[in-house]
């Protein structure tokens, strides 16, 4: 089977076959069903990179139906050690503006129906989520955006909702009161499954709107329009990040040993 050391998980708009050399689509079978719906492997800056379109080829898989376990398991089977995730989010702060980028360092889980662990017994695992993102990938994403002179916020709390509906005004105001900075639908359980698989994980969030705490309610049409404008910048940031990604994990990264103190 083909292998890759780095992976990108993103929407279909993020994927550009011209970004990679020797691009090939492969099928990966997992105990959790098929990933969504294929894995593409190509060469970028001399590195083998796998890509999964989180919502499918034509954006037909809603966020609460994404097979997160299959996606992460497939990447683990391919030998992936680092994952860059890209998603769109709403802003809960005036200073975090549409078309800005955010690299969160914390999350709040508000999902309800998602399978969020590989360990359902008899083996029991309590993986740490105190610092849920790889510090090295976070720094690389922040530096890469800065080098491209793209506005990026390097610290934020992402509240992940179940979807597919957007928040009510009361929910949006509550999330602001909790100290959350952005709201989206795809971060969880993706980030924690990556931690259980001992894969480094960092996410690049594209701000598309002000959610509904502000004066204008968010709409899917508005989100799609801003996403189209932001896709080119997200590709620039990820390409720069992969170019500058060290081949070996550094001393500040403990993602590769996340299970050592998690098993009972």
C-alpha positions as CSV (number, residue, x, y, z in Angstrom):
1,X,0.0,0.0,0.0
2,X,1.1,3.6,-0.7
3,X,2.3,5.5,2.3
4,X,2.5,9.2,3.5
5,X,4.1,11.0,6.4
6,X,1.8,14.1,6.4
7,X,-1.9,14.5,5.9
8,X,-4.3,17.3,5.1
9,X,-8.0,17.0,6.1
10,X,-10.1,19.6,4.6
11,X,-13.1,20.6,2.6
12,X,-13.4,19.9,-1.1
13,X,-12.6,23.5,-2.0
14,X,-9.2,23.1,-0.3
15,X,-8.1,20.3,-2.6
16,X,-6.2,21.3,-5.7
17,X,-4.7,18.4,-7.7
18,X,-2.2,20.8,-9.2
19,X,-0.7,21.4,-5.8
20,X,0.7,17.9,-5.7
21,X,3.0,15.9,-8.0
22,X,2.3,12.3,-8.9
23,X,-1.2,12.5,-7.4
24,X,-3.0,9.1,-6.9
25,X,-6.3,8.2,-5.3
26,X,-6.4,5.0,-3.2
27,X,-9.0,3.1,-1.2
28,X,-8.2,2.2,2.4
29,X,-10.4,-0.3,4.3
30,X,-10.8,0.3,8.1
31,X,-12.7,-1.6,10.9
32,X,-14.9,1.5,11.1
33,X,-16.1,1.6,7.5
34,X,-14.8,3.7,4.6
35,X,-13.1,7.1,5.0
36,X,-14.9,10.0,3.4
37,X,-14.7,9.0,0.6
38,X,-11.2,8.4,-0.7
39,X,-7.6,9.2,0.2
40,X,-5.4,11.0,-2.3
41,X,-1.6,10.8,-2.0
42,X,0.8,13.1,-3.8
43,X,4.2,14.8,-3.5
44,X,4.5,18.3,-2.2
45,X,8.0,19.9,-1.6
46,X,9.5,16.4,-1.8
47,X,7.2,15.1,1.0
48,X,4.5,12.4,0.7
49,X,1.2,14.0,1.6
50,X,-2.2,12.3,2.0
51,X,-5.4,14.3,1.6
52,X,-9.0,13.5,2.8
53,X,-11.9,15.7,1.8
54,X,-13.8,15.6,5.1
55,X,-17.2,16.1,3.5
56,X,-16.8,14.0,0.4
57,X,-16.1,14.8,-3.2
58,X,-19.2,17.0,-3.6
59,X,-19.7,18.1,0.0
60,X,-22.4,15.6,0.5
61,X,-21.5,14.4,4.1
62,X,-22.8,16.7,6.8
63,X,-20.5,17.4,9.8
64,X,-22.4,15.1,12.2
65,X,-22.2,12.2,9.7
66,X,-18.4,12.4,9.0
67,X,-16.8,9.0,9.7
68,X,-14.0,10.6,11.9
69,X,-12.8,7.2,13.2
70,X,-12.4,5.8,9.7
71,X,-10.6,8.9,8.5
72,X,-8.0,8.9,11.3
73,X,-7.6,5.1,11.2
74,X,-6.9,5.2,7.5
75,X,-4.3,7.9,7.9
76,X,-2.6,5.9,10.7
77,X,-2.6,2.8,8.4
78,X,-0.8,4.9,5.7
79,X,2.0,5.8,8.2
80,X,0.9,9.4,8.7
81,X,2.6,11.1,11.7
82,X,1.3,14.7,11.3
83,X,-2.1,16.0,10.3
84,X,-3.0,19.6,9.2
85,X,-6.8,20.1,9.5
86,X,-8.6,23.0,7.7
87,X,-12.1,24.1,8.4
88,X,-14.4,27.1,8.3
89,X,-15.6,28.7,11.6
90,X,-17.8,31.5,12.8
91,X,-16.2,34.3,15.0
92,X,-17.4,35.0,18.5
93,X,-15.2,38.1,18.9
94,X,-15.3,41.4,17.2
95,X,-11.5,41.5,16.6
96,X,-11.6,38.0,14.9
97,X,-12.9,39.1,11.5
98,X,-14.2,37.2,8.5
99,X,-11.3,36.2,6.2
100,X,-9.0,36.0,9.2
101,X,-7.3,32.7,10.1
102,X,-7.2,31.2,13.6
103,X,-4.9,28.5,15.0
104,X,-6.8,27.4,18.2
105,X,-5.1,26.0,21.3
106,X,-8.2,24.8,23.2
107,X,-11.6,23.4,22.5
108,X,-15.0,23.0,24.1
109,X,-17.0,19.9,23.0
110,X,-20.8,20.5,22.5
111,X,-21.4,17.5,20.2
112,X,-23.8,14.8,21.3
113,X,-23.9,11.8,18.9
114,X,-20.4,11.2,17.6
115,X,-18.2,8.1,18.1
116,X,-15.2,9.7,19.8
117,X,-12.8,7.0,20.8
118,X,-11.1,3.9,19.3
119,X,-11.1,2.3,22.8
120,X,-14.6,1.0,23.7
121,X,-13.4,-1.9,25.8
122,X,-12.1,-4.2,27.0
123,X,-9.0,-2.0,26.9
124,X,-9.7,1.4,28.6
125,X,-7.8,4.5,27.6
126,X,-8.1,8.0,29.2
127,X,-6.1,10.1,26.8
128,X,-5.1,13.6,27.9
129,X,-6.8,16.6,26.2
130,X,-5.4,19.3,28.5
131,X,-3.4,20.6,25.5
132,X,-5.2,19.0,22.6
133,X,-3.1,20.4,19.7
134,X,0.5,19.7,18.7
135,X,2.5,22.7,19.8
136,X,5.0,22.3,16.9
137,X,2.3,22.2,14.3
138,X,0.6,25.2,15.9
139,X,3.8,27.2,15.7
140,X,4.5,26.2,12.1
141,X,1.0,27.2,11.0
142,X,1.2,30.6,12.8
143,X,4.7,31.2,11.3
144,X,3.6,30.1,7.8
145,X,0.6,32.5,7.8
146,X,2.8,35.4,9.0
147,X,5.4,34.7,6.3
148,X,2.6,35.0,3.7
149,X,1.4,38.2,5.4
150,X,-2.0,36.7,6.1
151,X,-3.8,37.7,9.2
152,X,-3.7,34.9,11.8
153,X,-4.8,34.7,15.5
154,X,-2.4,32.3,17.3
155,X,-4.5,31.5,20.3
156,X,-8.2,30.7,20.6
157,X,-10.8,28.4,22.1
158,X,-12.9,26.6,19.5
159,X,-16.4,25.4,20.5
160,X,-17.5,22.5,18.4
161,X,-21.2,22.1,18.0
162,X,-23.1,19.1,16.6
163,X,-24.6,20.7,13.5
164,X,-25.7,20.7,10.8
165,X,-27.8,23.7,12.0
166,X,-26.1,26.9,13.1
167,X,-26.3,28.2,16.7
168,X,-29.3,30.1,18.1
169,X,-28.6,33.7,19.3
170,X,-28.8,32.5,22.9
171,X,-26.3,29.7,22.3
172,X,-23.9,32.1,20.5
173,X,-24.1,34.6,23.4
174,X,-23.5,31.7,25.9
175,X,-20.4,30.6,24.0
176,X,-19.1,34.1,24.2
177,X,-19.7,34.2,27.9
178,X,-17.8,30.9,28.3
179,X,-14.8,32.6,26.7
180,X,-14.9,30.8,23.4
181,X,-13.5,32.7,20.4
182,X,-14.7,30.7,17.4
183,X,-17.5,28.1,16.7
184,X,-17.5,25.3,14.2
185,X,-18.7,21.7,13.5
186,X,-15.8,19.5,12.6
187,X,-13.0,19.8,15.2
188,X,-14.3,17.2,17.6
189,X,-13.7,14.2,17.8
190,X,-11.2,14.5,14.9
191,X,-8.5,16.1,17.2
192,X,-8.9,13.6,20.0
193,X,-8.9,10.5,17.7
194,X,-5.6,11.8,16.3
195,X,-4.3,12.0,19.8
196,X,-5.4,8.4,20.5
197,X,-3.6,7.4,17.3
198,X,-0.5,9.3,18.5
199,X,-0.6,11.5,15.4
200,X,0.3,15.2,15.7
201,X,-2.6,17.4,14.9
202,X,-3.0,21.1,14.2
203,X,-5.9,23.0,12.8
204,X,-6.2,26.0,10.6
205,X,-9.6,27.7,11.0
206,X,-10.9,30.1,8.3
207,X,-13.3,32.7,9.7
208,X,-16.3,33.1,7.5
209,X,-18.8,35.1,9.6
210,X,-19.7,36.5,13.0
211,X,-22.1,33.7,13.9
212,X,-25.4,35.1,15.2
213,X,-24.4,37.1,18.3
214,X,-23.7,40.1,15.9
215,X,-26.4,42.0,14.0
216,X,-26.6,39.8,10.9
217,X,-27.5,36.1,11.2
218,X,-25.1,33.7,9.4
219,X,-26.3,31.9,6.3
220,X,-24.8,29.1,4.3
221,X,-24.6,31.4,1.3
222,X,-22.4,33.9,3.1
223,X,-20.1,31.2,4.5
224,X,-19.6,29.7,1.0
225,X,-18.8,33.1,-0.5
226,X,-16.1,33.9,2.1
227,X,-14.7,30.4,1.8
228,X,-14.2,30.8,-1.9
229,X,-12.2,34.0,-1.2
230,X,-10.1,32.3,1.5
231,X,-9.3,29.0,-0.1
232,X,-6.3,30.4,-2.0
233,X,-4.8,31.7,1.3
234,X,-5.4,28.5,3.1
235,X,-3.5,26.6,0.4
236,X,-0.6,29.1,0.7
237,X,-0.4,28.6,4.4
238,X,-0.5,24.8,4.3
239,X,2.1,24.7,1.4
240,X,4.4,26.9,3.4
241,X,3.9,24.8,6.6
242,X,4.8,21.6,4.8
243,X,7.9,23.2,3.3
244,X,9.1,24.2,6.7
245,X,8.0,21.1,8.6
246,X,11.0,19.3,10.2
247,X,11.3,15.6,9.3
248,X,11.5,14.6,12.9
249,X,9.2,15.5,15.8
250,X,11.0,17.9,18.2
251,X,11.4,17.9,22.0
252,X,8.3,20.0,22.7
253,X,6.0,17.4,21.0
254,X,4.7,14.4,23.0
255,X,2.0,13.4,20.6
256,X,3.9,10.2,19.6
257,X,3.7,8.9,23.1
258,X,0.2,10.0,24.1
259,X,-0.9,6.5,25.1
260,X,2.0,5.8,27.5
261,X,0.2,7.3,30.5
262,X,-3.4,6.9,29.2
263,X,-4.0,3.2,29.6
264,X,-5.4,1.4,32.7
